[in-house]
């Protein structure tokens, strides 16, 4: 009789400290902290390095797990025994699986069964084909694997596990890729998301079947009992738990905090359900996933649960699962021609089944070939669920080390190539109809003015609303229509998937939240309240993209809405001490790209609290605004906007025209007049900036003088509403003196971006995109109270449009159209 294996002493939780002669890494908590910090830092570094390749973070986490395992760093036995010793693996696996359990609860929260029920026949057919053909090919592949590297395993469970592993599409990863590539709004994106949601649910059902077929008891009756008990558990959740969750959701109205007791009850239900499914024998993860699915999606309850959990779970605990998986993956086991041939076979089988099945059914549904091919590549995306299947298979002794490594590399490879392949075969052009009014300055000022006002946070809303109120003009003018766009960065958080769901359901990369009563936020409420109190038509919208390409959404929506001006926020905000603080170079880059690609004029708002920190009613508007006029198309745009503001009964406008002494120019001999808005930062000479446009300048100035003469005084007082001054300046220092002298009495400065004058600040300024004058007005030294709007007039000869204009293009019938 063989002697029993030696018992491994359990690790104590905490040490007495290194000064007591103890090694903290011999104790569970210090070692776990080291493992979490190492894993998070390492995987986030990899994610940062892979960001230029537009890869989802799951790729970095899988690669990180493999590199920390025996395939790379783990080859050093000293590293492996110090950081990931065998005696600590139980603690690591437990924490990782607790994190995974709550992550799958979050995934269930974001899967809307009602949306799956509404899936069209086309998407359903594609989903079925994308599951069936890979599963059938997986059966044949399993025979090849059992004959070579997986000899002796039970045929039934092995066959099902291989079929499931090959037929899975990772729904969360697919959503991220579609959003990253801006394909959510296309037919390809809508079909892929619907098909992937169906595929995800089917994969879990197949996985439950695979788990039921495994175990130490080989009796088929046990598998039947496991499946029946699992079905009974799901029925119990729907009948008993769902009404309880619905009651808690109803008692959590909008605008009020969700009770801590409700959060505690829900999380306890997640753990209890996981315990029950583990007792049944279909893995603890199913219980958490089912509870997530049955939580009502209406109201703020589900959103609060996501908000409470996602950062801790996704940021700290989930990467541990990838490392736990990576520690089981030894790429070195794939050695020899046979093993590499099997790896190629598995990759080919998985890709061939998914792509051919999807493309065939798509073309049968009359989807164009390039779109069908892109769908095939997208449906071939793997992710976390794939790793869960493989880990369960390995834990149940269905997959050995070599087979496990082969399938992990297959999942990594197929997901990694998805983004570049889709970008190569399918990049839909943005199309739109031409439109006429692309600037504030126009021949007929009585036509409607459409403005797209962008903001990042609630901090900007009072100033934006006050500026909108000031811009509404009078009844003589055409009415003002404002599209207030909330710019939201598409993050790696789980809640981002909820956002892309909404985007998809509304057919555009942004949605009109006025029609989304269950998802209103304070920003929307503020704009809707203003619309009720004014004659301005306001349409709140939201754009969800990474900051690298959110300018595409801004420019495309401006074109679709026939906007005359895009209003952007400056990349700096004012601190309490009056100094300007940068929000980061990413926001500055967004503004630069919009300036380059905008289909209309652009205004950049330097917010120093116009009207204070609250919305000002129409009767209380009392602003002094100043337009600094040097000449050129951008200054004409600034003056045209100022003239519109001057129509408001509470606004007094002063036009300061700067002129040089006879025989001189406002450039004062400087070569640099401004810079381009793109990354090249090309120098623009004076002749490039409209030096020959004096006739247009004089014409607009004459119109201003005529309007000023006819406008008379404000009602009920003797103060004129429009003023004019002409300043002869002999140097840029004199310009600075004039502007600074006005700063104390002016609430808002309006200037052109590229006037033909010398730069008023050092060329090393980090706000050079505002031009020679705007960068001076935006500096901390200039003023702490006067806001600034810097205008760039639309120039068809220099703009690089992102929208292809077609005269016969019809605007699609969507909620935003």
Secondary structure, DSSP 8 states (H G I E B T S, - for coil): ------------S----GGGT--GGGSHHHHHHHHHHHHHHHHHHHHHHHGGGT--HHHHHHHHHHHHTTTTGGGSHHHHHHHS-GGGHHHHHHHHHHHHHHHHHHHHHH--HHHHHT--HHHHHHHHHHHHHHHHHHHHHHHHHHTTTSTT--HHHHHHHHHHHHH---HHHHHHHHHHTT-TTSHHHHHHHHHHHHHHHHHHHHHHHHHHH-SS---HHHHHHHHHHHHHHHHHIIIIIHHHHHHHHHTS-TTS---HHHHHHHHHHHHHHHHHHHHHTS-HHHHHHHHHHHS--SSSHHHHHHHHHHHHIIIIIHHHHHHHHHTT--GGG--HHHHHHHHHHHHHHHHHHHHHHHHHHHHHTT--HHHHHHHHHHHT---HHHHHHHHHHHHTTSS-HHHHHHHHHHHHHHHHHHHHHHHHH----EEE---S--SS--S-TTS-EEEEEEESSGGGHHHHHHHHHHTT--TTS--EEEEEEEEEE--SSTHHHHHHHHHHHTTSSEE-GGG-GGG--HHHHHHHHHHHHSS-EEEEEEEEE-TTTHHHHHHHHHHHTT-SEEEEE-SEEE-TTS-EEE--HHHHHHHHHHHHH-SSEEEEEE-S-TT-SS---GGG--EEEEEEE--SHHHHHHHHHHHHHHTSTTEEEEEEEEEE-TT--TTTT-S--EE-SSTT--EE-GGGGTTT-HHHHHHHHHHHHHHHHHH-B-TTSS-BSEEEEEEEESSHHHHHHHHHHHHTT-SEEEEESS-SS--SS-TT-TTGGGHHHHHHHTSTTT-SS-EEEEEE---TTT---SEEE-TT-----STT-
